[in-house]
């Protein structure tokens, strides 16, 4: 297979700690994950980046299907008149829509929106397909790209005008069913982050003024990045009856009564890849958990001319055995020395390196080196499959523990404008405070320091962390989590 | 799981033989494969249709990866200036491009083409990524949708303005390598048609005037539909150096000499689904080969009140056992009678039905009914897994044999304008004739009967079937296959 990586000769030169933005861009490019497209705001996802996305898809798609979701595909374009049928949607997305105005040499009668999200083209079909309670729940999902013409700076996977995602759309008989669905999908996003991506997530809901257009409730999973900013890692919306009313999604119940359906939508985009890269990687390059790694184990034989044959044979034999359980690469290139190979596989984020030299051959052993921290251990050749599995589990556990520690150390309480601003300014992370529910109080913080309320707790009856609003001092009705965010 | 099929109450009313167009549209809609979108030329792919596409993808994607292809993702939009860099591409596709002219409320400085095909956005990145012979071959593929603004009538999967496909793009050191690649991919398309879709394909190349814009050679796999028309089922292009020259894809060879690369591209679209549906289905509805069927086996218990418990238990036990090897559905709904269920599963194309009544329970047997022809056989309960596998293999073999017979009976020789037109007019299918190589001779036939040269044989040294051109009588240089086509 081709290497297709002319740009990979040099290692990472930027520091994650001191220049997180430049460091991130360098890791993305030098690990061969993505390149910038000629049009501002667009990227090219290279094979190594796309392979990560495919593995995320496999996990999530499997869980969706196990829980009653069917994949489908709806048109890329949405007629302007359809977009206008739900007023919140058109207000929310109109400023960000890319418009197709011409087909070939002809101007179109009606402009077509390149889908920014597909509620407006899916809902009318739900209305056609749902007749009776027997047709419910209806659970559809599509994997596709969407376009949102935001003017902000491009950050591969985090902020791009076009992005890949999945969007789920469901219809239910009752609001309660729709709420259960909303939470099921949020739970699957959380599971993806925790089990697959080794990132602990915080689940909550967005304030009223920051909900998805038309939604009753927008739930979110937030992940804390090492630079102290929060990433909205996936959202699941309880849409209530707003889309059902706008698009006439009704059903006859068991008593032949006409009822309005309740809908949800939920999406997770390749921003998850951004969070993944940002969370675990380091100044040597990409770090990724074993479940996502295209190559989980790289075997590097180290020989002198007099030991070449035996070392290479031992390594090849080992590779053949491990290949039955893991995604393995044997790197026995003659033209590169071991140091070069180590650097390259570290840059590319291979979770486990196995070094085989004459000593390992003589002692019937193998040296296992963990990518995240360089820790090495010697394993018996005989029980190598178990040892490699243990080592990969340990790599996952280290990554998760590290991210969890960062999260736990960066949730702080604060009360009073000065304390909130000071804490956010000094440490980043999340600041918990009481909130009166007024958007103006958020705006005050936002104007000063570009931090906003990223999350409110989900539990229905909980005590706010403070009796009074951390900003205005009026009575508190919520606990708000302030953070800067991507 | 939801049934999501309010439109499925009635069976097929049109006749495949007498009204193939209406019959096809009815099967697509009533089997829940696709619906028409509100914009002319676009369709919605429903879950049952998308599930077929996912299975096609799985097969082809697996073969691609086994043979060195890496998936990637390139932007949906191509700047107009990029499209213009290869002159044949812009001439070939300009009349069919959907143009994005506005992002949000602003007019764009440069129009963006919604990708009609991606050579023009992929080639410049190949130029960046390929430096030396070590970077070759470079083999990329993406699964995506493309838009071509054709004004013809919409036919789901066959002709739609937006369609799903895969497009492979490769670069090689030599023209010979690029040719081998072209043929490898054509071979994989042929394998997909034959092994998975049970459709025999004919492979060949397109005449000069019908090549892909910029290609040296366009190879094609053609499949004959029961209505006598040919479907271009997949194409694989040897692009020579035209794109490499336009986009500067060069490499240094082993002697440090600068060389131009040779590229290919190859694509297969959801037209394959159209061919699949059209070839095997009948007046009862959808027929699909077992490898593609979302449900391969449906078990229908048939009981009276006094036998209900034993029949249902026997059927459930059978379902549990078969579920380990096959995709099985147990249809033990109380509210539907067996006849209704038979019709529904026939409409949806389940390849094998197993009927379980009191007799089957008493005799420890099962009755297996083949979807394509209704043939039934009795199998011992004890060896049921083997019997079901044999029956599914038989279903595949029947479908393939049927399609092969149609193909073999519909390749005819003809010579002379009148004979060619008469044969095509009376029988459809392929007409083989000598050809002088002049497009004007094709045009004469095309003007009369809308048939064209769909294929020329691939072999490099073959004797034309006639010494003289079947149309003009001049010396023949090729054997041309004329057919009407989708």
Interface residues (C-beta under 8 A of the other chain):
Chain A: X1 X2 X3 X4 X5 X6 X7 X35 X37 X38 X39 X42 X43 X44 X45 X46 X47 X49 X50 X51 X53 X54 X68 X70 X71 X72 X73 X74 X75 X76 X77 X79 X82 X94 X95 X96 X97 X98 X99 X100 X101 X102 X103 X104 X105 X112 X114 X121 X124 X125 X128 X129 X130 X131 X132 X134 X135 X136 X137 X138 X139 X140 X144 X145 X147 X149 X161 X162 X164
Chain B: X1 X2 X3 X4 X5 X6 X7 X35 X37 X38 X39 X42 X43 X44 X45 X46 X47 X49 X50 X51 X53 X54 X68 X70 X71 X72 X73 X74 X75 X76 X77 X79 X82 X94 X95 X96 X97 X98 X99 X100 X101 X102 X103 X104 X105 X112 X114 X121 X124 X125 X128 X129 X130 X131 X132 X134 X135 X136 X137 X138 X139 X140 X144 X145 X147 X149 X151 X161 X162 X164
